[in-house]
Structures are given as structure tokens and as C-alpha cells.
Amino acid sequence: MKVLVVGGGGREHALCWKLARSPRVSEVLCAPGNPGTAALGRNLPVAANDIDGLVRAAAQEQVGLVVVGPEDPLCAGLADRLRAKGIAVFGPGASGARLEGSKMFTKELLERHRIPTAAWRRFDRSGLAKSYLETVKTWPQVVKADGLAGGKGVFICKDLAEARAAVDLLMEEKRLGEAGVRIVIEEFLEGQEVSVMALTDGHTLLMLEPAVDHKQVGDGDTGPNTGGMGVVAPAPFVGKRLALAIEQRVFLPLLHALNLEEIPFRGVLFAGLMVSDAGPKVLEFNVRFGDPETQAVLRRLESDLFPYLLATAEGKLEEQEPPRWSPGVSVCVVGCAAGYPGEVRRGDPITGLERLDGDPRAVLFHAGTRQEGRHVVTSGGRVLCATGTGEDLEQAREQAYGLMKRVHFEGLFFRRDIGQRPARVV
């Protein structure tokens, strides 16, 4: 069966890498893809936000399954359009994608169904938001854009001045466009952050292994938030008791809430959670595979990924056996272009990629690259994702960092402390 993966980043490269190993997949297509996905299958010259073009391509190529990577096409209704054509698709329709498309929608849903989350307030006028902030007694506070902001819409503000500046940036200056027309201000939660993904066809849940993302740009969790600088999987502090609590207090109630409110969902629920002695609380929900969490999680998945994605799309997830995971740990380190998460330069040649050919341990995912003649060059802020596996965390770190040091481009930087946070098993 042909599979079409929508997107062109590190997450999509990891999905193509895993799907290309399935004996049930005859060809992997990726739209638009990148040089890494081109080595695994065939790239299609269709942008991830070209809904009409993607529907035409899926029909013309007679694909058996479409796997949607990014959130934008899901929120724009790509999955609805594909299902209307009778094409199986892994990803929710526009109604389910609102879990990521609107912070307010998600917060209200969590509140109605008593799913634990941070206390919050909604605002659609900057003056009211700043007036509220002047009454706040505890800091930090978190200011969030309501809409899709590419991982750049969350501001952890240590005092009133920073919070007012974040409100102005979003609502007055409109730096993030329509995403910041409405905002959420919520309490800052302390604890250990964990990313958890679960496949669901709307009736059955299949929990994947938890992961720890490192969101801030600098070592020691310093600097602005990014889309993710590195991941460790499984999360070293998530024991069986906490894993069960996450499933029972967060995922099962959310699935029940979606069914009660008649919101169909076939795809992956991706929760960002804060864990403390009070248990897990929801920071946010996404409706697609995490990036770069997917790169680390799939490195340890021994089972064939394809049957799970197809069963989810067809509403038959309950027929699948639990997945098998390799022992040990996986680590993903993200190599970025200078200036990230702000403005970055593009078009710098990447050297060293040719030395990785034929090395089965060198699993390097392309995140922001493009082919320019005979050269692979940078084309985004997060450029490469070096992954490593090992019997323990140090072995996995050694392999991932050793791989990252084998490639180079002008301005390359990465965090040196992925996986070195102290953690207490819960």
C-alpha cells in the first residue's frame, strides 16, 4: 500500500523512516518532503498547506493512507476533505483539530469535564488583559496566544513588565497575526514537564511512551521557548503509577469528553503535562505527532508503525496488540541555525552528510533543509535532529552528540545538556 506523509520537517522524516521499514508499505510519498525523505521514497511538489493540491495528489497517486504531520492543514480541514473522497487518513477533522487551534476552546473543554489544568482567564482586549495583570499577586504568569503560532505563542513572564510587553506584542503589535487576537493568561505551574502521545480512533486509546522535551533555547533551560531543542524517551521520571494516572485522569476523560460533545477524532492526542505531587495537569493539547518527540520515540519502537496508523484511520484500533519497545533509552539533539528562535539565515551548505551513508547507527533526521543543486542547504531554524540509542541515558547521549558533531554548517548550535536534568521518579 502507498502511504502519503504530509509535511517536510524532522517529524515527517521520522515517520517516513519508520514507515519505509514496513513490509506492508509499497512506497512512501512525502509532500513536500525534504532531502531526507527523498532518500526513503518520493517527494511530491505540493505544499503542506495546499489543501486542494494534497487531495488531488492523494487521489491521483491512489494512496491507501494519508498521515498528516503538521497542525495547520488539520485545522484547515484536510482530513475532512480526504475522508469525503473515501481516502483513509490519520489525523482529526477540523472540529477535533480545534484542540490545538484554539487555547480557549481547549481550556473550556477541560474545565467543563473537570480535567486538571492551570487556572486561567480569557481576554480579547489588551486593556482588560493588562488591567487584570495589575491585580495579580503571584509571578510568573503565562501569556498564550489563542491560535496557532508555530510554537512561538507562549510567554513565561516573571513580572508585570514582561507580561504587559507580551500582551502588547500579541494584541497591539500583532507579531503573530490572527493567532494573538485573543489570549489566555494562566497560572505558572511548577514541577516536571512531560510529553505524552496516544493514538485513538475515538473509542480506543493506545498510549505511547512518554518523553521529555527541552523547550528553551539555552543550556540550563535559559532563554526563550522554542519548538523543542531535544528529547529523551522514555521520560526517566515517569513510573508505572504516574503513567496510569496520566491515562486515567487526562486521556480517558478527554476521550469521553470528545464523545459526549460529538467531536470525532482519529489520530494522535499529544498532551504537554506538568507533573507535581498534585498529579498531572494539562499545559496544552496538540492534535498531531510531537516534533521533536516523534524522532526520539520512534527510534525505540520495535513494532511496525503502519498497522497502528491504518487501524486508527479505519476505526479498528482495538484489534491491535500493544506495541513492542526496545530496551534502553533514546535521545534526540536538535541542531539549529544561528538566530533561532528568531530570524535565521537560510541557504548555508551542510557538510558531513555524505559520511553518514551506510552507517545504520547514524539516524539523522532532516528538519529544515532543502536540496540546492548538488548540495543540501539550511532552510529553517531547526535544521537537523541527531538521534542516539543506548542501554542507558549516557550511551544514548554519547551516540546522539557524536552524530551531531559529524555534520556542520555556518552558525550551527545545539544545547549540550539534553537529558541532564535531575529527575525524581513518580
ZAMARGU-4260 file (C-alpha; in steps of 0.2 Angstrom, whole numbers, plus 5000, padded with zeros to 4 digits):
<rodrens>
0) 5000/5000/5000 | 5006/5018/4996 | 5007/5030/5011 | 5007/5049/5009 | 5015/5059/5023
5) 5011/5077/5023 | 5024/5089/5029 | 5043/5092/5027 | 5051/5093/5044 | 5060/5081/5056
10) 5044/5073/5062 | 5039/5069/5044 | 5056/5062/5040 | 5055/5051/5056 | 5038/5045/5051
15) 5044/5041/5033 | 5059/5032/5040 | 5048/5021/5051 | 5035/5018/5038 | 5048/5014/5024
20) 5053/4999/5035 | 5035/4991/5035 | 5033/4976/5024 | 5015/4982/5021 | 5020/4998/5013
25) 5025/4998/4995 | 5030/5016/4993 | 5032/5031/5004 | 5027/5048/4997 | 5030/5064/5006
30) 5023/5082/5002 | 5033/5092/5001 | 5046/5082/5010 | 5064/5086/5011 | 5081/5079/5006
35) 5080/5066/5020 | 5063/5060/5015 | 5068/5059/4996 | 5081/5046/5001 | 5067/5035/5008
40) 5053/5037/4995 | 5047/5050/4983 | 5044/5069/4987 | 5029/5077/4979 | 5030/5096/4975
45) 5014/5100/4985 | 5015/5112/5000 | 5008/5106/5016 | 4995/5120/5017 | 4989/5117/4999
50) 4973/5108/5004 | 4966/5106/4986 | 4983/5100/4979 | 4985/5087/4993 | 4968/5080/4990
55) 4972/5079/4971 | 4989/5071/4974 | 4981/5058/4986 | 4968/5053/4973 | 4980/5053/4958
60) 4993/5043/4967 | 4979/5031/4974 | 4987/5031/4991 | 4980/5019/5004 | 4983/5030/5019
65) 4987/5049/5022 | 4997/5053/5038 | 4996/5072/5041 | 5011/5079/5051 | 5008/5097/5054
70) 4994/5105/5063 | 4989/5119/5050 | 4982/5108/5037 | 4972/5098/5050 | 4965/5114/5057
75) 4961/5119/5039 | 4950/5103/5036 | 4962/5092/5026 | 4957/5076/5035 | 4938/5080/5032
80) 4942/5083/5013 | 4951/5067/5011 | 4938/5057/5021 | 4924/5064/5009 | 4934/5057/4995
85) 4935/5040/5003 | 4953/5041/5007 | 4959/5034/5024 | 4968/5047/5034 | 4977/5048/5051
90) 4973/5064/5058 | 4957/5073/5065 | 4945/5083/5056 | 4943/5102/5059 | 4932/5100/5074
95) 4944/5089/5083 | 4959/5099/5077 | 4952/5114/5087 | 4960/5106/5102 | 4976/5113/5095
100) 4969/5128/5085 | 4962/5137/5100 | 4969/5138/5118 | 4952/5145/5124 | 4942/5130/5116
105) 4953/5118/5125 | 4953/5126/5141 | 4934/5127/5141 | 4933/5109/5136 | 4945/5104/5151
110) 4935/5115/5163 | 4918/5108/5158 | 4924/5090/5160 | 4935/5093/5176 | 4951/5088/5168
115) 4966/5095/5178 | 4974/5111/5171 | 4981/5128/5176 | 4969/5141/5182 | 4966/5154/5168
120) 4957/5169/5161 | 4952/5173/5143 | 4954/5191/5135 | 4950/5198/5118 | 4955/5216/5123
125) 4973/5221/5128 | 4967/5234/5140 | 4957/5222/5150 | 4971/5209/5150 | 4984/5222/5157
130) 4971/5228/5170 | 4969/5210/5176 | 4988/5208/5176 | 4990/5223/5188 | 4979/5213/5201
135) 4990/5198/5200 | 4999/5194/5216 | 5009/5178/5211 | 5023/5178/5197 | 5027/5171/5185
140) 5012/5171/5174 | 5010/5163/5157 | 5003/5173/5142 | 4997/5162/5127 | 4991/5167/5110
145) 4974/5158/5107 | 4978/5152/5090 | 4992/5143/5080 | 5008/5151/5082 | 5021/5138/5077
150) 5027/5135/5095 | 5031/5154/5097 | 5015/5159/5106 | 5019/5155/5124 | 5027/5168/5135
155) 5033/5164/5153 | 5033/5181/5161 | 5042/5184/5178 | 5034/5201/5182 | 5021/5214/5177
160) 5033/5222/5164 | 5036/5206/5155 | 5018/5202/5155 | 5012/5219/5148 | 5025/5218/5135
165) 5019/5200/5129 | 5001/5207/5128 | 5007/5222/5118 | 5017/5210/5106 | 5002/5199/5103
170) 4987/5210/5104 | 4993/5228/5099 | 5008/5224/5088 | 5000/5208/5081 | 5018/5200/5079
175) 5009/5183/5077 | 4995/5189/5067 | 4977/5182/5070 | 4984/5170/5082 | 4986/5183/5095
180) 4970/5192/5093 | 4963/5183/5108 | 4974/5177/5123 | 4974/5166/5138 | 4983/5171/5154
185) 4986/5157/5166 | 4995/5152/5182 | 5013/5146/5181 | 5014/5128/5185 | 5029/5121/5194
190) 5035/5103/5193 | 5042/5091/5179 | 5036/5093/5161 | 5032/5078/5151 | 5025/5075/5133
195) 5013/5060/5131 | 5006/5054/5115 | 4992/5042/5112 | 4984/5035/5097 | 4965/5035/5096
200) 4951/5031/5084 | 4938/5039/5095 | 4935/5024/5105 | 4951/5015/5109 | 4967/5023/5117
205) 4984/5016/5113 | 4997/5025/5124 | 5015/5028/5118 | 5030/5030/5128 | 5032/5047/5137
210) 5046/5059/5133 | 5054/5074/5140 | 5056/5089/5128 | 5069/5103/5131 | 5059/5119/5125
215) 5071/5133/5130 | 5085/5138/5118 | 5099/5138/5130 | 5108/5126/5142 | 5101/5125/5159
220) 5083/5129/5152 | 5088/5148/5149 | 5082/5159/5135 | 5065/5160/5125 | 5054/5145/5122
225) 5057/5136/5105 | 5048/5122/5096 | 5060/5110/5105 | 5079/5108/5107 | 5080/5090/5111
230) 5071/5075/5119 | 5074/5060/5130 | 5062/5045/5129 | 5056/5037/5139 | 5054/5050/5152
235) 5065/5045/5166 | 5054/5051/5180 | 5038/5043/5174 | 5035/5027/5183 | 5020/5015/5181
240) 5010/5024/5194 | 5011/5041/5186 | 5009/5033/5168 | 4992/5026/5174 | 4987/5042/5182
245) 4990/5051/5166 | 4980/5039/5156 | 4965/5039/5169 | 4965/5057/5174 | 4969/5065/5157
250) 4967/5054/5142 | 4952/5044/5146 | 4942/5059/5152 | 4947/5069/5137 | 4941/5054/5125
255) 4925/5053/5135 | 4923/5072/5133 | 4925/5072/5114 | 4912/5058/5113 | 4900/5067/5124
260) 4902/5083/5114 | 4901/5073/5097 | 4918/5078/5091 | 4925/5064/5081 | 4944/5061/5082
265) 4955/5049/5073 | 4974/5052/5075 | 4985/5056/5089 | 4982/5066/5105 | 4998/5074/5111
270) 4997/5081/5129 | 5010/5093/5137 | 5009/5090/5155 | 5016/5097/5171 | 5018/5084/5185
275) 5020/5088/5203 | 5015/5080/5220 | 4997/5085/5215 | 4997/5074/5200 | 4997/5078/5181
280) 4990/5094/5175 | 4987/5099/5156 | 4998/5113/5149 | 4991/5111/5131 | 4985/5098/5119
285) 4991/5095/5101 | 4982/5085/5088 | 4997/5078/5079 | 5014/5069/5082 | 5026/5080/5093
290) 5041/5087/5085 | 5055/5083/5090 | 5047/5070/5102 | 5042/5058/5087 | 5060/5057/5082
295) 5065/5050/5099 | 5050/5039/5102 | 5051/5031/5085 | 5069/5026/5087 | 5063/5014/5101
300) 5048/5007/5093 | 5051/4989/5088 | 5034/4986/5081 | 5028/4990/5063 | 5021/5008/5064
305) 5010/5006/5049 | 4996/4994/5056 | 4993/5006/5070 | 4991/5021/5059 | 4980/5012/5047
310) 4969/5004/5061 | 4967/5022/5069 | 4961/5029/5052 | 4949/5014/5050 | 4942/5014/5067
315) 4949/4997/5071 | 4962/5001/5084 | 4955/4989/5097 | 4961/4975/5086 | 4979/4979/5088
320) 4991/4971/5100 | 5001/4983/5112 | 5017/4989/5103 | 5034/4982/5107 | 5048/4994/5113
325) 5067/4991/5113 | 5075/4992/5130 | 5086/5007/5135 | 5084/5025/5130 | 5084/5036/5115
330) 5090/5054/5114 | 5087/5067/5101 | 5098/5083/5099 | 5092/5097/5088 | 5104/5107/5078
335) 5099/5125/5074 | 5103/5139/5063 | 5111/5155/5072 | 5097/5167/5077 | 5084/5153/5081
340) 5070/5155/5088 | 5071/5172/5080 | 5076/5177/5062 | 5088/5165/5054 | 5099/5164/5039
345) 5095/5151/5025 | 5105/5143/5011 | 5121/5138/5020 | 5128/5122/5014 | 5128/5107/5026
350) 5144/5096/5026 | 5147/5079/5033 | 5130/5071/5027 | 5139/5060/5014 | 5150/5052/5028
355) 5134/5045/5036 | 5129/5035/5022 | 5129/5016/5026 | 5131/5019/5045 | 5115/5011/5052
360) 5118/5019/5069 | 5118/5036/5061 | 5100/5041/5061 | 5100/5059/5057 | 5083/5067/5053
365) 5081/5082/5042 | 5071/5096/5050 | 5074/5112/5040 | 5084/5108/5024 | 5082/5109/5005
370) 5091/5102/4990 | 5100/5116/4980 | 5109/5108/4965 | 5121/5095/4972 | 5121/5102/4989
375) 5109/5101/5004 | 5107/5118/5012 | 5099/5125/5028 | 5081/5131/5026 | 5074/5134/5043
380) 5078/5137/5061 | 5078/5119/5067 | 5089/5111/5054 | 5094/5093/5059 | 5089/5081/5073
385) 5103/5069/5078 | 5096/5053/5087 | 5105/5040/5098 | 5100/5025/5107 | 5108/5015/5121
390) 5106/5004/5136 | 5106/5019/5147 | 5105/5038/5145 | 5124/5041/5144 | 5126/5029/5130
395) 5111/5037/5120 | 5118/5054/5124 | 5135/5050/5118 | 5129/5042/5101 | 5117/5057/5098
400) 5130/5071/5102 | 5144/5061/5092 | 5132/5061/5077 | 5128/5079/5078 | 5147/5083/5078
405) 5149/5074/5062 | 5140/5087/5052 | 5142/5106/5050 | 5135/5122/5043 | 5139/5140/5047
410) 5131/5146/5063 | 5126/5128/5069 | 5122/5127/5088 | 5113/5115/5099 | 5111/5113/5118
415) 5124/5102/5126 | 5113/5097/5141 | 5099/5087/5134 | 5095/5073/5146 | 5104/5081/5161
420) 5090/5087/5171 | 5089/5079/5189 | 5073/5069/5190 | 5063/5061/5203 | 5053/5045/5198
425) 5034/5047/5202
</rodrens>
